[in-house]
Amino acid sequence: MKNLLIVSHSPSPNTKALTEAVVAGASNDDIERICIRERPPLQADSGDVLWANAIILGTTENFGYMSGAMKDFFDRIYYPCLEQTQGLPYALLVKAGLDGQGAKSSVERIVTGLRWKQVQPALICKGEFRSDFIPQCQELGMTMAAGLEAGVF
Ligand SMILES: Cc1cc2nc3c(=O)[nH]c(=O)nc-3n(C[C@H](O)[C@H](O)[C@H](O)COP(=O)(O)O)c2cc1C
């Protein structure tokens, strides 16, 4: 078994639906050897990250940056994980009202410091909520779980 951690900030019904879609995609019936753990960022800790073989991060954009909850997560896990998680494969989901680039680059700056490895392009779901965000998030989750199971990264 390999372990996939999903740390996603879901402060609204729309963001909850996106997080659930990521989890549903990762839980695809055809993927059998992946253990999934989902944690809101305020509850996730360094033990969760050290447990993970790959991680999916989900954040809203707030004031041109990642959510405060996601920043708090990084503040707490950065030094406890710095030495042991280099190369950790990750993917990023951003939910934004209009833009999303500020949240994306703020996460990427920190994970560059952690030396995690981006294995999928960031998915930015922005603007008015659209129903096609859901399959995009399912695909993100499924691709990460399937890639981890297959040993692609
Ligand atoms: C305090 C606050 C700041 C925000 N700042 C930004 C921002 O800088 N850029 C942006 O695109 N959206 C911004 N938003 C919109 C959120 O990203 C959006 O509300 C969030 O993705 C949840 O989406 P939903 O409203 O569809 O549930 C902000 C929202 C709040 C509450």
The ligand as a Tripos MOL2 file, in Angstrom:
@<TRIPOS>MOLECULE
LIG
   31    33     1     0     0
SMALL
NO_CHARGES

@<TRIPOS>ATOM
      1 C1        -11.4810   37.2900    2.3910 C.3       1 LIG1
      2 C2        -11.5220   36.8040    0.9710 C.ar      1 LIG1
      3 C3        -10.5250   37.1670    0.0900 C.ar      1 LIG1
      4 C4        -10.5480   36.7350   -1.2400 C.ar      1 LIG1
      5 N1         -9.5350   37.0710   -2.0890 N.ar      1 LIG1
      6 C5         -9.5340   36.6290   -3.3550 C.ar      1 LIG1
      7 C6         -8.4590   36.9440   -4.2310 C.ar      1 LIG1
      8 O1         -7.5120   37.6140   -3.8810 O.2       1 LIG1
      9 N2         -8.5170   36.4630   -5.5150 N.ar      1 LIG1
     10 C7         -9.5650   35.7110   -5.9600 C.ar      1 LIG1
     11 O2         -9.5430   35.3140   -7.1250 O.2       1 LIG1
     12 N3        -10.5930   35.3670   -5.1370 N.ar      1 LIG1
     13 C8        -10.6050   35.8080   -3.8450 C.ar      1 LIG1
     14 N4        -11.6300   35.4720   -2.9910 N.ar      1 LIG1
     15 C9        -12.6760   34.5800   -3.4700 C.3       1 LIG1
     16 C10       -12.4260   33.1710   -2.9320 C.3       1 LIG1
     17 O3        -11.2990   32.6020   -3.5710 O.3       1 LIG1
     18 C11       -13.6630   32.3090   -3.1430 C.3       1 LIG1
     19 O4        -14.6800   32.8450   -2.3260 O.3       1 LIG1
     20 C12       -13.3630   30.8840   -2.7710 C.3       1 LIG1
     21 O5        -12.6290   30.3030   -3.7950 O.3       1 LIG1
     22 C13       -14.6130   30.0930   -2.5030 C.3       1 LIG1
     23 O6        -15.3620   30.0090   -3.6690 O.3       1 LIG1
     24 P1        -16.9550   30.0060   -3.6450 P.3       1 LIG1
     25 O7        -17.3180   31.3830   -3.1920 O.co2     1 LIG1
     26 O8        -17.3580   29.6650   -5.0450 O.co2     1 LIG1
     27 O9        -17.3690   28.9910   -2.6370 O.co2     1 LIG1
     28 C14       -11.6150   35.9070   -1.6840 C.ar      1 LIG1
     29 C15       -12.6240   35.5390   -0.7670 C.ar      1 LIG1
     30 C16       -12.5780   35.9750    0.5380 C.ar      1 LIG1
     31 C17       -13.6630   35.5460    1.5070 C.3       1 LIG1
@<TRIPOS>BOND
     1     1     2 1
     2     2     3 ar
     3     2    30 ar
     4     3     4 ar
     5     4     5 ar
     6     4    28 ar
     7     5     6 ar
     8     6     7 ar
     9     6    13 1
    10     7     8 2
    11     7     9 ar
    12     9    10 ar
    13    10    11 2
    14    10    12 ar
    15    12    13 ar
    16    13    14 ar
    17    14    15 1
    18    14    28 ar
    19    15    16 1
    20    16    17 1
    21    16    18 1
    22    18    19 1
    23    18    20 1
    24    20    21 1
    25    20    22 1
    26    22    23 1
    27    23    24 1
    28    24    25 2
    29    24    26 1
    30    24    27 1
    31    28    29 ar
    32    29    30 ar
    33    30    31 1
@<TRIPOS>SUBSTRUCTURE
     1 LIG1         1 GROUP 0 **** ****
